[in-house]
Amino acid sequence: MKYKAMIGLEMHCEISETNTKVFSSAANNYSDTPNTSVRPVDMAFPGTLPVVNKEAVKKALMASIILGCKQPEYMYFERKNYYYPDLPKGFQLTQETPPAPVGLGGKVEFECDGKKKEVRIFNLHLEEDAAKSEHEGRISKIDYNRAGVPLLELVIYPDLNSADEAVAFLEHMLQIYRYAGISEADTRKGQVRCDVNVSIMDENLDSNNPKNWGTKVEIKNVNSLGGVRDAINYEIERQSELKEQGRYEEVEQETRRWDEDTMSTIHMRSKVDAIDYKYFVEPNIPKIKISKEWLEEIKKDIPKLAHERKEEYINKYGISNYDATILIKEKKVADFYEETIKKGADPKSASNWITTNLLGHLGKLEITMDDITLTPTMLADMIKMIEKGDISSKQGKEVFQDILTSGKTPEEVVKEKGLKQMSDSKEIVKIANEVLDENPNTIDQYKKGRTNVVDFLVGQIMKKTKGQANPTIARQTMQEEIEKR
C-alpha cells in the first residue's frame, strides 16, 4: 500500500540583527567563549526585571508582514512554565495565546522542483532562547551566551508532503530572514533549529478529513537542513514499515530525536496528552501597543527580497531562470552581482563570471564570499577590459584567478604578467606578413580552396606575440594580407 506523508514544522530562528538580547542588555552576538554575553536578568537573579528590545519586536513584526500574517493591536508575552537545566528561571518568556503572537494566519508560497507549493501558517511568535547544554561523559556544562537571545518561532500546518518540500520551504524562509536583515540564519552557529512533525496516511484517503490522519510523531531540535531531510525520510520509512507489517499500535504519539551517528530517530518520551505548561501573562511586561503608523514604517523598511530580485534579473537584465536562481540563493552573492553591475559591468557577463567562475572557486575550496579579496569593482574592471579588447577571454580567466585572492587590481595583474592584448592593427599587419613570408606555400593552398590554413597562420601570429595578439583582429588581418598577394 502507498502512503502519503503529512509534515508540519516548528522553525526556530534567532534574530541576530539586534545589538542586545530580547529582555536584557547583554550583547546579542555569537561567541565561542562561553558565558561572556550574560547579564543578571539572563540568569534569573532575584530582583531583576525584563525590558523588551524594541528592535527585536520590529524585526519580528517585519517577518509577520512579509509572511502575510495578521499583526496584533496589542502584543504581550506569556510565561511557559517548565524546568530544564538550561532554563534558569524555570519558565520561558514566549507568546502562545491569541492575540499575543506577532503573527497569526498567513501563507508561504515557495518553489520545489520547479513547482509552486503553498503552506498555511498557524502562528509566528517572538520568544527568548534557552541556554546551551553540552554533555561530556558524566559531566554537563551550560553556556548562557544563548540565554535570552531573541528567537522567532514559525509554526506551520502539516501541508508538506515530502522531505524535499520541507527543505525547500526552510531554504525559502532562510532567504527571507537573510534578505530582510532579520537574521544571519547561520545553521553553523546554531541560529536555526526545527521540530519536525511527521505522520502518514493511506494515499487514497481524503487528507482534508482529520479522521484519516495517521499518528503524529514529533522529532525535536533538528539543527541542519540535511538533518531535516534525513530525519523525515527515515521516519516516513519507519512508520510505513510498521503499518505494512500490521503493527499499527507501534506508531504511537511520541517525541523522538534525530541521531546523526546511527542516522535514525530515537524514542525520547511518550506524548499521549499535550504538556500543560500553565501559560499565564508575564506580569512584569505591560502590553505593547502596535500602532498602524508603526506597521507602515516597518513595511517601508522591508528591502527587496530574493524572489523580487530574481524577477528583476530575468526581466530587466535578461538572465536565465536557472542563473537567476543561483544568484539569489545567497544574499551576499546577489549583493555582489548588483554592485558589479553598478560599477559598469554588462549584466550577462557579470552573471556568467559569478555563477561559473566565482561560485565554482568557492565550492572547490569550500570557502565563502568572506574569504576572498575580489571586489565588485575589480570584477567589473576586468569585464570591461575584455570587452575593450585589452585582454582576451582566455587571459581574463588567468587574471580572474589572480585577483580572487591576491588583492591586486586587474590592471596590476595584466601589467605584471604582460598580458595586455595587442590590438594595434599596424603591428599585427607587420607580423602577419612575416608569417606569410615564412610560409609562402600556404598562400597557394588558401587560393586553391584550403581556407583552413588560416587557422595555422593565425596560430603563428599568436606564437610570435606570445598569445597577446587580438585573435579576431589577427584572423581578419591575415585574410586581408593573403588576398593582397
ZIPEWO-V684929 format. One record per backbone hydrogen bond with DSSP energy under -1.0 kcal/mol. CO is the residue of the C=O (numbers start at 0). NH is the residue of the N-H. If there is no record, write none. Layout:
# ZIPEWO-V684929
((CO,NH) (CO,NH))
This chain:
# ZIPEWO-V684929
((1,202) (3,200) (5,198) (6,159) (7,196) (8,155) (9,194) (10,153) (11,192) (12,151) (13,15) (18,27) (21,52) (22,50) (25,20) (26,28) (38,41) (38,42) (39,44) (44,47) (52,56) (53,57) (54,58) (55,59) (56,60) (57,61) (58,62) (59,63) (60,64) (61,65) (62,66) (63,68) (64,67) (69,103) (72,289) (74,287) (76,281) (77,93) (79,91) (83,86) (85,130) (86,89) (89,81) (91,79) (92,127) (93,77) (96,99) (102,123) (103,69) (105,120) (107,118) (109,116) (111,114) (114,111) (116,109) (118,107) (119,156) (121,104) (122,154) (123,102) (124,152) (126,150) (128,147) (131,142) (133,140) (135,138) (138,135) (140,133) (142,131) (145,148) (147,21) (148,128) (149,14) (150,126) (151,12) (152,124) (153,10) (154,121) (154,122) (156,158) (159,6) (161,165) (162,166) (163,167) (164,168) (165,169) (166,170) (167,171) (168,172) (169,173) (170,174) (171,175) (172,176) (173,177) (174,178) (175,179) (176,181) (176,182) (177,180) (181,16) (185,188) (185,190) (186,189) (190,13) (192,11) (193,221) (194,9) (195,218) (196,7) (197,216) (198,5) (200,3) (201,204) (205,208) (208,211) (209,212) (216,197) (217,255) (218,195) (221,193) (223,227) (224,228) (225,229) (226,230) (227,231) (228,232) (229,233) (230,234) (231,235) (232,236) (233,237) (234,238) (235,239) (236,240) (237,241) (238,242) (239,243) (240,244) (241,246) (242,245) (246,249) (247,250) (249,251) (252,270) (253,217) (254,267) (254,268) (255,219) (256,265) (258,262) (258,263) (263,258) (265,256) (268,254) (274,276) (276,80) (279,78) (287,74) (290,294) (291,295) (292,296) (293,297) (294,298) (295,299) (296,300) (298,301) (304,308) (305,309) (306,310) (307,311) (308,312) (309,313) (310,314) (311,315) (311,316) (312,318) (319,323) (320,324) (321,325) (322,326) (323,327) (329,333) (330,334) (331,335) (332,336) (333,337) (334,338) (335,339) (336,340) (337,341) (338,342) (339,344) (340,343) (345,349) (346,350) (347,351) (348,352) (349,353) (350,354) (351,355) (352,357) (353,358) (356,360) (357,361) (358,362) (359,363) (360,364) (361,366) (367,370) (368,371) (374,378) (375,379) (376,380) (377,381) (378,382) (379,383) (380,384) (381,385) (382,386) (383,387) (384,389) (384,390) (389,420) (391,395) (392,396) (393,397) (394,398) (395,399) (396,400) (397,401) (398,402) (399,403) (401,405) (403,372) (403,373) (408,412) (409,413) (410,414) (411,415) (412,416) (413,418) (421,469) (423,427) (424,428) (425,429) (426,430) (427,431) (428,432) (429,433) (430,434) (431,435) (432,436) (433,437) (438,441) (439,442) (440,444) (441,445) (442,446) (443,447) (444,449) (445,448) (448,450) (449,452) (450,453) (451,454) (452,456) (453,457) (454,458) (455,459) (456,460) (457,461) (458,462) (459,463) (460,464) (461,466) (464,467) (467,421) (469,473) (470,474) (471,475) (472,476) (473,477) (474,478) (475,479) (476,480) (477,481) (478,482) (479,483) (481,484))
